[in-house]
Amino acid sequence: MPDHVHALLFLPPVIALAKAIQFLKGSSSKWLHENGAKFSWQEGYGAFSVSASQTAAVIAYIKNQKAHHAKRSFEDEFLGLLRKYSVPYDPRYVLG
């Protein structure tokens, strides 16, 4: 997608989510800049855990996200997830 990324990460318990995201953003930014892309990540990120039984569904969702987002914007989907799971947020700081 041109404005966001969906990624499914399998993290061992010894790796903190924030550290994994830092590595993902840093490594990808470095590679993109080395290959001539003008790119920068937003400051934050959103992360949701899923049970192992949902892995196949998440993979299918990621593979079909272009079609999915043709029907529902990323913004609507993300805010819907926050509301569905009662995640408190300040609209001034969500979605940059």
C-alpha positions as CSV (number, residue, x, y, z in Angstrom):
1,M,0.0,0.0,0.0
2,P,1.3,3.5,-0.7
3,D,0.7,4.9,2.8
4,H,1.1,2.0,5.2
5,V,2.4,-1.5,5.8
6,H,0.9,-4.6,7.3
7,A,3.4,-7.1,8.7
8,L,3.1,-10.3,10.5
9,L,6.0,-10.8,12.9
10,F,6.7,-13.9,14.9
11,L,8.7,-12.6,17.9
12,P,10.3,-14.8,20.5
13,P,9.6,-13.8,24.1
14,V,13.1,-12.3,24.5
15,I,12.6,-9.6,21.9
16,A,10.5,-6.6,22.8
17,L,8.0,-5.4,20.3
18,A,9.5,-1.8,20.4
19,K,13.0,-3.2,19.6
20,A,11.6,-5.3,16.7
21,I,9.8,-2.3,15.2
22,Q,13.0,-0.1,15.7
23,F,15.0,-2.7,13.8
24,L,12.3,-3.1,11.1
25,K,12.0,0.6,10.5
26,G,15.8,1.3,10.7
27,S,16.8,-1.5,8.4
28,S,14.2,-0.8,5.8
29,S,14.9,3.0,5.9
30,K,18.6,2.3,5.4
31,W,18.0,-0.1,2.5
32,L,15.5,2.3,0.8
33,H,17.9,5.3,1.1
34,E,20.8,3.3,-0.2
35,N,18.7,2.4,-3.2
36,G,17.7,6.0,-4.0
37,A,14.2,6.2,-2.5
38,K,13.0,9.2,-0.6
39,F,11.3,7.7,2.3
40,S,10.6,8.2,6.0
41,W,8.5,6.3,8.6
42,Q,6.0,8.1,10.7
43,E,7.0,8.4,14.4
44,G,4.7,5.7,15.9
45,Y,3.2,2.4,14.9
46,G,0.2,0.2,15.7
47,A,0.5,-3.4,16.8
48,F,-2.0,-6.0,17.6
49,S,-1.3,-9.6,18.8
50,V,-3.1,-12.5,17.2
51,S,-3.5,-16.1,18.3
52,A,-1.6,-18.8,16.4
53,S,-4.9,-20.1,15.2
54,Q,-5.4,-16.9,13.3
55,T,-2.1,-16.9,11.5
56,A,-3.5,-18.1,8.1
57,A,-6.3,-15.5,8.2
58,V,-3.8,-12.7,8.9
59,I,-1.5,-13.9,6.0
60,A,-4.5,-14.0,3.7
61,Y,-5.6,-10.5,4.8
62,I,-2.1,-9.1,4.1
63,K,-2.0,-10.7,0.7
64,N,-5.3,-9.2,-0.2
65,Q,-5.0,-5.8,1.5
66,K,-5.1,-3.9,-1.8
67,A,-8.6,-5.2,-2.5
68,H,-9.6,-4.9,1.2
69,H,-8.6,-1.2,1.3
70,A,-10.5,-0.5,-1.9
71,K,-13.6,-1.1,0.2
72,R,-12.4,0.4,3.6
73,S,-9.7,2.9,4.1
74,F,-6.7,2.2,6.4
75,E,-7.8,5.1,8.6
76,D,-11.3,3.7,9.1
77,E,-10.0,0.2,9.7
78,F,-7.4,1.3,12.2
79,L,-9.7,3.5,14.2
80,G,-12.3,0.7,14.1
81,L,-9.8,-1.7,15.7
82,L,-8.9,0.7,18.4
83,R,-12.6,1.2,19.2
84,K,-13.4,-2.5,19.0
85,Y,-10.7,-3.5,21.5
86,S,-11.2,-0.4,23.7
87,V,-7.7,1.0,23.1
88,P,-7.6,4.5,24.4
89,Y,-6.2,7.0,22.0
90,D,-5.9,10.8,21.4
91,P,-7.2,11.6,17.9
92,R,-4.5,14.4,17.7
93,Y,-1.8,11.8,17.7
94,V,-3.3,8.9,15.7
95,L,-2.6,8.7,12.0
96,G,-0.2,11.7,12.0
